[in-house]
Amino acid sequence: MKAMALNSYGPDSVFEEADVDTPQAAAGQVLVKIAASSVNTVDTMIRNMGKDLPLSPETPAILGMDFAGTVQAIGEGVTGFAIGDEVYGCAGGLANLPGTLAEYIAADAKLIAKKPSSLSMREAAALPLVAITAYEGLVRAGANAGQKILVHGGSGGVGHVALQLAKHMGADVYATGGGEKQLALIEQLGATPINYKTEAVEEYVNTHTSGAGFDVVYDSVGGENMLNSFGAAALNGHVITTVSMCELDLTLAHFKGLSIHVVFMLIPMLHDFKREAHAEILTKLAEIVDAGGLKPVLDATNFKLNEVGEAHARLEGRQAMGKVVIEN
């Protein structure tokens, strides 16, 4: 089969077309013909950093984690799927799991689900990593109807999904953005936009919560921005973060009694730990999508499999508005 492989890592590394063996569906796996895959920040981190990241595969490496496609074969012991089913998931592209920048993937059945029937393959491929991340964080923080929830980075990959899911859960949702396009998208998706460049944390906390703070803050920006999240959170509130590889002063979090939830959704893939949870979340997300509660936002630029280098460059250059998707 055709695949796009990396023979070395680093900022100047180049994807090269390769002819590799088509995988077979082993026990517990399904063979999927990939229709589309999406690019996530972690994909570009792996390409640039290589073995400095403990999750990077050995070279030559086939990257890519998210995909949508059609089941071609079913391995021993797999139930719930049939040949011809349209599925989606996040199942490769790290450690010893071959990725999705290829024509086929032999995916662990615990990491996939039937795709939302109302979405195209391109749209479905945009969801798994960011949507599982958003959903897991909100559930762990106990997000529910009637709460005031703030999403930092509301127009980003995880952020634009998190604000829609929070709204679907019945919360009063607010989200930060830094430009007219970002703020317009946030409002279009049903949240109250906040321009973090012109409004200080104290200002928008006073404006939208009368100074009490937000019940839940979903910080998809992370790093030093977590200090803003601590400032925006209510007493005994919850802060969810997807980027916590940093050193921070937790004093404010301590005196507010905050609960901090670190979401690293790759754990089931890396450690073969509770993988079935991903299939369950993807199934639930498909129901939410088909009920009208979630719609992925896709970047307007189209890429084919042999244009994966350009797709990475678009994401890294912050030119994309929405998820960058690659079609086979």
N, C-alpha and C positions, 0 to 999 in steps of 0.2 A: 504494500500500500504506500501511497504518497504521504510524507510527513515533512514538517519543517523542524530541523534539529539545530541545536547549538553544539559546536565542537569545542568551544572554550567560553569562559565567562569574562565579563568586564564591560565597561561602558562602550567599547568599540566592537563588541562581539556582534556577529552577523548570523542570522538564521539562514541555513542552507537546505535546499530541497534534498530529501533522502528517500531512497526506496527501501523500506523495512518490511519485515514479515507481518502479515495481518495477524493480530492476536486471536487466540481461541478463548471461548467462554469456559473457564475452569469452574470447578464446584463453587457455588455461591455467587457466580458472576453472570452478567448478561453482556453479549456483544452488541454494541450500538454503532450504527452508521451515523457519523456526526454530520449534522446539517449546519450547525453554527456553534461558535464558542465566543467567549468574551474575554477582554483583557482587564485584569485587576492590578492594582498597585503592587501587590505581592509578586506578581509575575515579573514586573520590571525590576523589583528589588532582587529577585533571584538571578535574573540575567546580569545585573550590574555587579552584585556582590559575590555570587558564586558560593564557594565553600566557606566564606565568612559567615554565611547563614547556615545553621545546622539542618535546615530543612531542604537545602538544595540537592537535586539529584546529581549522580555522577554523569560526566559527559562521555559520549554524545548524549545530549538530553533533549527529550521532547517535553516542552513546557505546556502550559494551559491547564486550567482547572475546571472552569465552567463549560457546560455544553448542553445542547439539545439535539435530539436525533431519534432514530427509529430502531427498535429492537430487531436484530437479525438472527440471533441464536441465544439459547438459554442453557446455562450450566446446570449441573446436577444439584438438586436440593433447592432450587429457586422456585418460589411460588408467587402468584400475584401478577406475573407478567406473561404476555404472549407475543409471539413473533408478529411484528407490525405495529406494536404499541409505540406511541410517541412519548418519549420520556425526557427528563432533564435532571441535572445534578451537578455536583462538584466532586470529582472523583479521581483526579490525577494531577500530574505536573509538579510533584514534590517527592522527596525521599525516594522510595523504590517504586512509586506509582507512575507509569508512563502517562503523559499528558494528552491534551485534546487538540493539539495542533497537528492533526492527522485525520485520515479518512475514517478510522474506526478506533474504538476504545473498548477494552474488556473491563467493565466497571463492576465494582462490588455492588450487589443488589441492595445492600443496606444504605447506600449513599445516593440512591436515585428514587424518583417517583414519576408517575405519569404526569406529563406536563399539563399546564392549564389549557383547556380546550379553546379558550377565547384568545390565546396568544399565538403569534407566529413563532416559528423556530428561532428567529433572530431575537424576538422579545423574550422568549423563555430562556434562551442562553444567557441573557443579561442578568438574570435574577439570582441563581443559587447562592454564591458566596455572600453577596451583600444582603440578600434577603434573610438567609439563615442567621447572619450576624445581627441584623436589626431585630429580628424576632426573638432570638435567644436573649439579647440584652433586655428588651422590654419585659419579657416574661420573668426573667430573674429579678428584675426590679419591682415586680408586682404592679406593672402599669395597668390601670383600669379606668372605667368611665368616671367622669367628673374631676379627674385630676388635671392640674396644669402641668404640661410637659414641654420642655424646651429641647430642641435639637440643634446642636452646633454643627454647622456645615450642612444645612438643609437641602442644598442643591447637589450635593455630592452623591457618590454611589450608595453608601450605606445610609447617609442622611435622608435622601429623597424617599427611600423605602421606609425608614424608621418613622418619618412624620406621617406617612400614609397609614402605616399600621397603627400608630398611636391614635390617629383620628378614627380608624375603623374600630378601635377598642372603646371609643366614646370619650376620649380625652379632649381637653381644650389645648390645642397644639400651637406652639410658637417655634420659629426657626431663624437662625442667623444666616446672613449672606453678606457678600461684600461688593456687589455690583448690581446694576439695574436688571440684567438678565437673570442673575441668581435670585434676586428678590421677587421678580415677576414669576419665576417658576415656582418658588415657595408658595406664593399666594395662589397660583393656579392649582397647586396640589392640595390646597385646603388649609394651610397654616397661616398664622399671622407673621408676616416677615419683619425681621429686625436687622437693621444695618449696623453690623458690629464696628464699622469704621467711623460711624458718626454718633453712635449711642454707647455710652459707658454701661458697664454691667449694672451699676447701682441705679442708673437712669431707667433701664428697661425693666429691672426688677420692681422699682417703684411704680412705673407706669402700668405694668400688666399683672402685678400680684399685690399691689398696695404695700410693697416692702417685705412681704412674707417669704418670698422666694418660690421657686418651682418645686413641685413634689418630686419630679423626676427630670434629670438632665441627661440627655443622650449626647455624649461628646464624641463625634466621629472625627474630630480634628486631633484631639489628644495632645500629648507632650505638655508644654508649658500652658496651653490653653486650659488644661484641667484646673488651673488656679481660678480661671474665670468661671468654670463650672462649679467649683466650691463656693465662690461668691454668689452665684445665681441660685444655688440650691436652698431649699427650706430646711428648717431644723428637722433633724432625723430624716432628711430626704435621701434620695438615691442618685448616685452619679454612675453612669455607664461609660466605659471608655474602651476604644479599640486600639489605642496607641499609648501604651504606658511604659515604654522602654526609655525611662528618663528618671532623673532625680528631682524630687519635689519636696517642698515643705508642707507637711500634712497638718500643720497646726490648726488652720481654719477648719479643715475636715474634722479634726478631733473635737473642737469646741462646738461644732454644729451637730456632732453625732451622726455624721454621714455614713451611709453604706456605699462602698465602692465596688463596682462589678466590672471585672476585666473580661472582655469577650475575645477569645482566640479560637475561632471556629474551626481551625485546622487540626485541633487536637484529635478528633476521631479518626482522621485520615493518617496522621503521623503515628499514633500510638495504637491504632485498631481498638479504640476505646469508645464504647457505646455508639457505634456507627449507625445503629438503627434509629437513633434520635434524629439524624439528618433526614432519613426517609420520611419519618413521621412529620417533621417540620415542613418539608417540601410538599407533602400531601395536604397539610393544613393551608399552606400558602397558596396552593392551586385552588382550593376552595374559596379563599379570600379574593383571589384574582378574578375567578369566574363569577363571584358575587358582586364585582365592581368595586372592591375595597382597595385594590392595588394595581397600579399600572407602571411598568418600568419606563424610564425615559432613555431613549437611545440617541447617541450622537448622530448627526446628520450624514457624516461621512461613511461610505461603505468600503469595506476591505474584503479581499479574497485571501485564501490561505497563504498564497505566495507573497502577500503584502503585509505579513505580520510585523516586519521591521518598521514599516510606516505606521502601523497601528500602535505599536509601542511608543514610537516617537510622538504621536499625537497625544497620547495620554501623559507621557512624561513632560511634554511641552505645555501642558495645561491648556491646550487648544480645544479640548473636547467639552461639549455641553451634553451630559448624559453618558451612558455606558458605551464604550467602544466595542463593537462586535465584528467578528470575522466570520464570513460565510465560506463553506466548502463548495 
